[in-house]
């Protein structure tokens, strides 16, 4: 057995080769009594001095011969030493086996406890796992127990980490669920607010439209009464001339010369009508929204943020311009406010424009010459584009818009919302170009007469028609008379109409690509398309290409048959027929005798 020394502090045995106690880390000189005594023993004088000076407590020594002799040291037999070592090994093995059995039983109990822990609640399971961690921590055990304890501690630690990950995942899932629910609620709230705003906007537009229709009707009646009075007066003055003009009908769409005075009169009438309409809208908004929370309106210009104004939702844009006029010293007539890329009309309410608690608008300052009629008309005669930078009242003048439309239909996009929704102006723009349908309101795109007129002008206008009219057979036929490419904008139900598709492929064979899958497999439609354009075979369905009737109908057409398989008999026969036609009739210009003579000369 290896020599050991005992620590005086923890009373544990340590190997003789260790200078520190492996249990309490105490230095051996302090923990080993034998070494400590040696360290504390007083220093002996030199050997020469000890001879001269005998120790004080020295006793008289007996004569050398009379000293007791020590018994001779008897060596133990080697067999006995080996037996002792074997016995020690056996004892150590038995202790190790007992230790393993004890920890094996503890492992079984631990697995049972871990199985029971799965049925506990989160907090109880967390508490139990923490207790097992403290119990099985390696620092709580010594010697051979430490290795077994560490193994089971790692099992408990793995379960603890797994529970922690699961707990974090549950918390993240709950947080994500709460965030998703909050987003859904916010989206629902915004959607409801947008619906309310859209409904209010539609109601305001409907009221505005009714007012404008009433004004237009009154103007029409007044003009009609004036014309009748003038006609009656002329008939009274010259009855013969009245008889000559009897039965002559004037075209309502005939252009009349518009003078500068007419434009000024129209502008005065528009200003008065807009002022009356603004007062009625204010009263209506005041009655509808008696208790209204203020909202923040952020105004920016080309250089960045300009000013923030706390306004009421029942304000009109004209009221907002008055506040800007006070703060920025800028006349309201020269102010143009944009929401995104669209102009905001003075008669629109902030309630219709705001989707939330804030509204962001961009301020564009109009030049002074674009706000007065005479300077504007002087610049307008050169180009209609000057209307894009004009003040709001001028862009609401129908006389000016008629002059602009006579130059280019795109001028309609710069008009006020009321004029863009005017049916007469829409017809005038569509007459200039059917593409004007793109900038018209959605309800006008659904007007059959207007869309039909636009499609007659250009088939490309079908792209901007409503879905209902893109499924109207008469409208699509009108576009089909110009170009078969219009079928790209037609409704899906018309692409299944065999009669319409037959008419289309007879005009243009490549229109087969617009047919439905069923018609691209219909032999009659495919044959008609190939008769017009043999390259349309690429758009035919696979079952139509393999139909023997198609091969028979297209026999001799190499452009079609080259798309068939290499093992097609019709293709082989056609190629042989073409070869016989163009190569079988070829004859050499030399006879056999001339060829033999030439060979002999060589």
C-alpha positions in Angstrom: 0.0 0.0 0.0 1.3 3.4 -0.9 2.3 5.7 2.1 -0.3 8.3 2.9 -0.6 11.3 5.2 -3.6 12.5 7.1 -4.8 16.1 6.9 -5.4 17.6 10.3 -8.2 19.9 9.1 -10.5 17.6 7.1 -9.1 14.3 8.5 -8.9 12.8 5.0 -6.0 10.6 3.7 -3.8 11.9 0.9 -1.0 10.3 -1.1 2.5 10.9 0.1 3.4 12.5 -3.3 0.8 15.2 -2.9 1.9 18.5 -1.4 -1.7 19.9 -1.1 -4.7 18.2 0.4 -6.9 17.2 -2.5 -10.0 17.7 -0.3 -9.5 21.1 1.3 -6.4 22.5 -0.6 -4.4 22.9 2.6 -0.5 22.9 2.4 1.0 19.7 3.7 3.4 21.5 6.1 0.4 23.0 7.9 -1.8 19.9 7.8 0.7 17.1 8.5 1.6 17.0 12.2 4.9 15.2 11.6 6.1 17.8 9.2 4.8 20.6 11.4 6.8 19.3 14.3 9.9 19.2 12.2 9.3 22.8 11.0 8.7 24.0 14.6 11.8 22.2 16.1 14.5 24.7 17.2 17.5 25.1 15.1 20.5 22.9 16.3 23.9 24.5 16.7 26.7 23.4 14.5 28.2 20.0 15.1 31.5 21.3 16.5 29.7 23.5 19.1 27.4 20.6 20.1 30.5 18.6 20.9 31.8 21.4 23.0 28.6 22.3 24.7 26.5 19.3 25.8 22.8 19.8 25.9 21.3 21.0 29.2 18.8 18.3 29.6 21.3 15.6 28.6 21.3 12.6 30.8 24.4 10.7 31.7 24.9 8.1 29.1 25.7 4.7 30.1 28.9 3.2 28.8 28.9 2.2 25.3 29.0 -1.4 26.1 26.1 -1.1 28.5 23.7 0.5 26.0 20.6 -1.6 25.0 20.9 -3.1 21.6 18.0 -2.8 19.2 16.5 -6.0 17.9 17.5 -6.8 14.4 15.1 -5.8 11.6 13.3 -8.8 10.3 12.2 -8.6 6.7 8.7 -9.8 5.9 8.4 -12.5 3.3 7.5 -11.5 -0.3 4.6 -13.8 -0.4 3.0 -12.1 2.6 3.5 -8.7 1.0 1.9 -9.9 -2.2 -1.0 -11.4 -0.3 -1.6 -8.0 1.5 -1.5 -6.2 -1.8 -3.9 -8.7 -3.3 -6.2 -8.3 -0.4 -6.1 -4.5 -0.7 -7.0 -4.8 -4.4 -9.9 -7.1 -3.7 -11.2 -4.7 -1.0 -10.8 -1.8 -3.4 -12.6 -3.7 -6.1 -15.4 -4.6 -3.7 -15.8 -1.0 -2.7 -15.8 0.1 -6.3 -18.5 -2.5 -7.1 -20.6 -1.4 -4.1 -20.2 2.2 -5.3 -21.3 1.3 -8.8 -24.3 -0.7 -7.6 -25.4 2.2 -5.3 -25.1 4.7 -8.1 -26.9 2.4 -10.5 -29.8 2.2 -8.1 -29.7 6.0 -7.8 -29.7 6.3 -11.6 -32.9 4.1 -11.8 -34.6 6.3 -9.2 -33.4 9.4 -11.1 -34.9 8.2 -14.4 -38.2 7.5 -12.5 -38.1 11.0 -11.1 -37.4 12.5 -14.5 -40.4 10.6 -15.9 -42.6 11.9 -13.1 -41.3 15.5 -13.7 -42.9 15.5 -17.2 -46.4 15.4 -15.7 -45.7 18.4 -13.4 -46.6 22.0 -14.1 -44.0 24.4 -15.5 -43.1 26.0 -12.1 -43.2 22.7 -10.2 -41.0 20.9 -12.8 -38.6 23.8 -12.8 -38.4 23.7 -9.0 -37.8 19.9 -8.9 -35.1 20.0 -11.6 -33.3 22.7 -9.7 -33.4 20.5 -6.6 -31.9 17.6 -8.5 -29.2 19.8 -9.9 -28.2 20.9 -6.4 -28.3 17.3 -5.2 -26.2 15.8 -8.0 -23.7 18.7 -8.5 -20.2 17.2 -8.7 -18.8 19.7 -6.2 -21.1 18.1 -3.6 -19.4 14.7 -3.9 -15.9 13.4 -3.2 -13.7 10.7 -4.5 -15.3 8.1 -6.8 -18.8 9.4 -6.2 -17.9 12.5 -8.2 -17.7 10.7 -11.5 -21.1 9.0 -11.1 -22.7 12.2 -9.8 -21.3 14.2 -12.8 -22.9 11.7 -15.3 -26.3 12.0 -13.7 -25.9 15.8 -13.2 -25.5 16.1 -17.0 -28.8 14.2 -17.5 -30.6 16.6 -15.2 -28.8 19.6 -16.8 -29.9 18.4 -20.3 -33.5 18.2 -19.2 -33.2 21.6 -17.5 -31.9 23.2 -20.7 -34.5 21.5 -22.8 -37.2 22.9 -20.6 -35.7 26.3 -20.7 -35.7 26.2 -24.5 -39.3 25.0 -24.6 -40.2 27.8 -22.1 -38.5 30.4 -24.3 -40.3 29.1 -27.4 -43.6 29.2 -25.6 -42.9 32.8 -24.5 -41.9 33.8 -28.0 -44.9 32.1 -29.5 -47.2 33.9 -27.0 -45.5 37.2 -27.8 -45.8 36.6 -31.5 -49.4 35.6 -31.1 -50.1 38.8 -29.1 -48.3 40.9 -31.7 -50.2 39.2 -34.5 -53.5 39.8 -32.7 -52.5 43.4 -32.2 -51.7 43.8 -35.9 -55.0 42.3 -36.8 -56.9 44.6 -34.6 -54.9 47.6 -35.9 -55.6 46.5 -39.5 -59.2 46.0 -38.7 -59.4 49.4 -37.1 -57.7 51.0 -40.1 -59.9 49.2 -42.6 -63.0 50.4 -40.7 -61.7 53.9 -40.7 -60.9 53.7 -44.4 -64.3 52.4 -45.1 -65.9 55.2 -43.1 -63.7 57.7 -44.9 -64.5 56.2 -48.3 -68.2 56.2 -47.5 -68.1 59.8 -46.4 -66.1 60.7 -49.5 -68.6 59.0 -51.8 -71.5 60.8 -50.0 -69.7 64.2 -50.4 -68.9 63.5 -54.1 -72.5 62.4 -54.7 -73.8 65.6 -53.1 -71.3 67.6 -55.1 -72.4 65.9 -58.3 -76.1 66.5 -57.5 -75.4 70.2 -56.9 -73.4 70.4 -60.2 -76.1 68.6 -62.1 -78.7 70.9 -60.7 -76.6 73.9 -61.7 -75.9 72.5 -65.2 -79.6 71.8 -65.6 -80.5 75.3 -64.6 -77.9 76.7 -67.0 -79.2 74.6 -69.8 -82.8 75.7 -69.2 -81.7 79.3 -69.0 -79.7 78.9 -72.3 -82.6 77.2 -73.9 -85.0 79.9 -72.9 -82.6 82.5 -74.1 -82.2 80.8 -77.4 -85.9 80.4 -77.9 -86.4 84.0 -77.1 -83.7 85.1 -79.6 -85.2 82.7 -82.2 -88.7 84.2 -81.7 -87.4 87.7 -81.9 -85.5 86.9 -85.1 -88.6 85.3 -86.6 -90.6 88.4 -85.8 -88.0 90.6 -87.4 -87.4 88.5 -90.5 -90.0 85.8 -91.1 -88.7 84.9 -94.5 -85.2 84.1 -93.0 -86.8 82.1 -90.3 -88.6 80.0 -92.8 -85.4 79.3 -94.7 -83.7 78.1 -91.5 -86.6 75.9 -90.5 -85.6 72.2 -90.2 -81.9 72.9 -89.9 -80.5 70.9 -86.9 -77.4 72.0 -85.2 -74.9 69.5 -83.8 -74.7 69.7 -80.1 -71.0 68.8 -80.2 -70.2 71.6 -82.8 -67.3 73.7 -81.6 -68.0 77.3 -80.9 -65.5 80.1 -80.7 -64.6 80.8 -77.1 -63.6 84.4 -76.4 -61.6 85.8 -73.4 -64.8 87.5 -72.2 -66.6 84.1 -72.1 -63.8 82.7 -70.0 -63.9 85.6 -67.6 -67.7 85.2 -67.2 -67.4 81.5 -66.7 -64.7 82.1 -64.1 -66.9 84.5 -62.1 -69.7 82.0 -62.2 -67.4 79.2 -61.0 -66.1 81.3 -58.2 -69.6 82.1 -57.0 -70.8 78.5 -57.3 -67.7 77.2 -55.4 -68.2 79.7 -52.6 -71.9 78.7 -52.2 -71.0 75.0 -52.3 -68.2 75.5 -49.7 -70.7 77.2 -47.3 -73.2 74.3 -47.7 -70.5 71.7 -47.1 -69.3 73.5 -44.0 -72.8 73.5 -42.5 -73.3 69.9 -43.4 -70.0 68.8 -41.8 -70.7 71.0 -38.8 -74.0 69.2 -38.3 -72.6 65.7 -38.9 -69.5 66.0 -36.7 -70.4 68.1 -33.7 -67.7 66.6 -31.4 -64.5 66.2 -33.4 -61.0 65.5 -32.2 -58.3 67.7 -33.7 -55.8 66.1 -36.1 -52.2 67.1 -37.1 -51.7 68.2 -40.7 -48.0 68.3 -41.7 -47.2 70.6 -44.6 -44.0 70.2 -46.5 -42.5 72.0 -49.5 -39.7 71.2 -51.9 -37.1 72.0 -49.2 -38.6 69.8 -46.5 -41.0 70.1 -43.6 -42.6 73.5 -43.5 -45.3 73.6 -40.7 -47.6 71.5 -38.6 -51.2 72.7 -38.1 -53.7 71.3 -35.6 -56.9 71.2 -37.5 -60.4 69.8 -37.1 -61.5 67.0 -39.3 -64.6 68.9 -40.5 -62.4 71.6 -42.0 -62.3 72.0 -45.8 -59.0 72.3 -47.6 -59.9 75.9 -48.3 -60.0 76.5 -44.5 -56.5 74.9 -44.2 -55.2 77.3 -46.9 -56.5 80.2 -44.9 -54.4 79.1 -42.0 -51.4 78.8 -44.2 -52.1 82.3 -45.6 -52.0 83.7 -42.1 -48.8 81.9 -41.0 -46.8 81.9 -44.3 -48.2 85.2 -45.7 -48.9 83.3 -48.9 -52.3 84.1 -50.7 -54.6 81.1 -50.8 -55.1 81.5 -54.5 -51.4 80.7 -55.1 -51.4 77.5 -52.9 -51.7 74.0 -54.4 -51.7 71.1 -52.0 -50.8 67.6 -53.1 -51.7 64.3 -51.4 -49.2 61.9 -52.8 -49.2 62.7 -56.6 -52.8 63.9 -56.7 -54.1 67.5 -56.4 -56.4 68.2 -53.4 -59.5 70.2 -54.2 -60.5 73.2 -52.0 -64.0 71.7 -51.5 -62.7 68.4 -50.1 -62.9 67.9 -46.3 -60.0 66.8 -44.1 -62.3 64.0 -42.9 -62.3 62.5 -46.4 -58.5 62.9 -46.9 -57.2 61.6 -43.5 -56.8 57.9 -43.0 -55.5 58.2 -39.4 -54.7 60.9 -36.8 -52.2 62.7 -39.1 -52.3 64.0 -42.7 -49.2 64.8 -44.8 -49.6 67.3 -47.6 -47.1 68.9 -50.0 -47.3 72.6 -50.8 -46.7 73.8 -54.3 -46.6 77.6 -54.9 -48.2 78.8 -58.1 -46.8 81.7 -60.0 -48.8 84.9 -59.9 -49.3 84.9 -63.7 -50.9 81.4 -63.4 -53.6 82.7 -60.9 -55.0 85.5 -63.1 -57.1 84.9 -66.2 -55.4 87.4 -68.7 -51.8 86.5 -68.0 -52.7 82.8 -67.9 -54.5 82.9 -71.3 -51.5 84.7 -72.8 -49.2 81.8 -71.7 -51.9 79.1 -72.4 -52.1 79.9 -76.1 -48.6 78.5 -76.5 -49.0 75.1 -74.8 -51.7 73.3 -72.8 -49.2 72.1 -70.3 -49.4 75.5 -68.5 -52.7 74.1 -67.1 -50.7 71.7 -64.9 -49.3 74.6 -62.8 -52.5 76.8 -62.7 -54.5 77.6 -59.6 -57.4 75.5 -58.6 -60.2 77.9 -59.8 -58.7 78.1 -63.2 -58.4 74.3 -63.5 -62.1 74.2 -62.7 -63.0 76.4 -65.7 -64.8 74.3 -68.4 -64.1 76.8 -71.1 -60.3 76.7 -70.5 -60.5 72.9 -70.4 -62.2 72.7 -73.8 -59.4 74.8 -75.3 -56.8 72.5 -73.7 -58.6 69.4 -75.0 -58.5 70.7 -78.5 -54.7 70.6 -78.2 -54.2 67.3 -76.3 -56.5 64.9 -74.5 -53.9 64.5 -71.6 -55.0 68.0 -70.4 -58.0 66.3 -68.7 -55.6 64.9 -66.0 -54.8 68.5 -64.9 -58.5 69.5 -64.6 -60.3 69.7 -61.3 -62.0 66.5 -59.9 -65.4 67.9 -60.8 -64.5 68.4 -64.5 -62.8 65.0 -64.7 -66.1 63.5 -63.6 -68.1 65.5 -66.2 -69.6 63.3 -68.8 -69.4 65.9 -71.6 -65.7 66.5 -71.0 -65.1 62.8 -70.9 -66.7 62.4 -74.3 -64.7 65.3 -75.7 -61.5 63.7 -74.4 -62.4 60.3 -75.7 -63.2 61.7 -79.1 -59.6 63.1 -79.2 -58.1 59.8 -78.2 -59.6 56.5 -76.8 -56.6 56.3 -74.5 -58.2 59.1 -72.4 -60.2 56.3 -70.9 -57.2 55.6 -68.6 -57.6 58.9 -66.6 -61.4 58.8 -66.3 -63.1 57.7 -63.1 -64.1 54.1 -62.6 -67.8 54.7 -63.1 -67.1 56.2 -66.6 -65.0 53.2 -67.5 -68.1 51.2 -66.9 -70.2 53.3 -69.3 -70.9 51.2 -72.4 -71.4 54.1 -74.8 -68.3 55.9 -73.7 -66.1 52.8 -73.8 -67.5 51.8 -77.2 -66.7 55.2 -78.5 -63.1 54.9 -77.1 -62.6 51.4 -78.6 -63.8 52.7 -82.0 -61.2 55.3 -81.8 -58.4 52.8 -80.8 -58.5 49.2 -79.8 -55.9 49.8 -77.1 -58.6 51.6 -75.0 -60.0 48.1 -74.2 -57.2 47.7 -71.7 -58.7 50.5 -69.5 -62.4 49.4 -69.7 -64.1 47.9 -66.7 -64.1 44.1 -66.3 -67.8 44.0 -67.2 -67.2 45.7 -70.6 -64.1 43.7 -71.4 -66.5 40.8 -71.3 -69.0 42.5 -73.6 -68.9 40.8 -77.0 -69.9 43.8 -79.1 -67.2 46.0 -77.5 -64.5 43.3 -78.0 -65.7 42.8 -81.7 -65.3 46.5 -82.3 -61.7 46.2 -81.1 -61.2 43.0 -83.0 -61.9 44.7 -86.3 -58.8 46.7 -85.8 -56.3 44.2 -84.3 -56.5 40.7 -82.9 -54.1 41.7 -80.1 -57.0 43.2 -78.3 -58.0 39.7 -77.2 -55.2 40.0 -74.6 -57.4 42.4 -72.7 -60.7 40.5 -73.2 -62.4 38.6 -70.4 -61.7 34.9 -70.0 -65.3 33.9 -70.8 -64.9 35.4 -74.3 -61.8 33.4 -74.9 -64.0 30.3 -74.7 -66.5 31.6 -77.3 -65.8 29.5 -80.4 -67.6 31.8 -82.8 -65.6 34.8 -81.6 -62.3 33.0 -81.7 -63.0 31.6 -85.2 -63.5 35.1 -86.4 -60.3 36.2 -84.7 -58.1 33.4 -86.1 -59.5 34.0 -89.6 -58.2 37.6 -89.3 -54.9 36.7 -87.6 -53.8 33.1 -87.2 -51.5 34.0 -84.3 -54.6 34.9 -82.3 -54.8 31.2 -81.5 -52.6 32.0 -78.5 -55.4 33.9 -76.9 -57.9 31.0 -77.1 -58.8 28.9 -74.1 -57.1 25.5 -73.6 -60.2 23.7 -75.0 -60.3 25.8 -78.2 -56.5 25.4 -78.8 -57.3 21.7 -78.9 -60.3 22.2 -81.2 -59.5 20.9 -84.7 -61.7 23.4 -86.6 -60.2 26.4 -84.8 -56.6 25.2 -85.2 -57.1 24.5 -89.0 -58.6 28.0 -89.6 -55.6 29.5 -87.7 -53.1 27.5 -89.7 -54.7 28.5 -93.0 -54.2 32.1 -92.1 -50.7 31.7 -90.6 -48.9 28.3 -90.5 -46.7 29.5 -87.7 -49.7 29.3 -85.3 -49.0 25.6 -85.0 -46.7 26.4 -82.0 -49.9 27.5 -80.0 -51.9 24.4 -80.8 -52.6 21.9 -78.0 -50.5 18.6 -78.1 -53.6 16.5 -78.7 -54.5 18.6 -81.8 -50.9 18.2 -83.2 -51.2 14.4 -83.0 -54.7 14.3 -84.6 -54.5 12.5 -88.0 -57.2 14.8 -89.4 -54.9 17.7 -88.8 -52.1 15.9 -90.7 -54.4 15.2 -93.6 -55.6 18.8 -93.7 -52.0 20.2 -93.6 -50.5 17.6 -96.0 -47.9 19.3 -98.2 -47.4 22.2 -95.7 -43.8 21.7 -94.6 -43.9 24.7 -92.2 -46.6 23.0 -90.2 -45.5 19.4 -90.5 -42.0 20.2 -89.3 -43.4 20.6 -85.8 -44.7 17.0 -85.8 -42.6 14.1 -84.5 -39.7 12.6 -86.5 -41.6 9.3 -86.7 -44.7 10.9 -88.3 -45.6 9.2 -91.6 -47.2 12.5 -92.8 -43.9 14.4 -92.3 -41.8 11.7 -94.0 -44.2 11.6 -97.0 -44.3 15.3 -97.3 -40.5 15.6 -97.3 -40.3 12.8 -99.9 -42.9 14.6 -102.0 -41.0 17.9 -101.8 -37.7 16.1 -102.7 -39.3 14.5 -105.7 -40.9 17.8 -106.8 -37.8 19.9 -106.7 -35.0 17.3 -107.2 -36.5 14.5 -109.2 -36.9 16.6 -112.3 -33.2 17.7 -112.4 -31.1 16.5 -115.3 -27.4 16.8 -116.0 -26.4 19.2 -118.9 -23.8 16.6 -120.0 -24.4 13.3 -121.8 -22.5 10.1 -121.2 -20.2 10.4 -124.3 -19.0 13.9 -123.4 -18.3 12.8 -119.8 -16.3 9.7 -121.1 -14.3 11.9 -123.5 -13.4 14.3 -120.7 -12.2 11.4 -118.6 -10.0 10.0 -121.4 -8.3 13.4 -121.8 -7.4 13.3 -118.2 
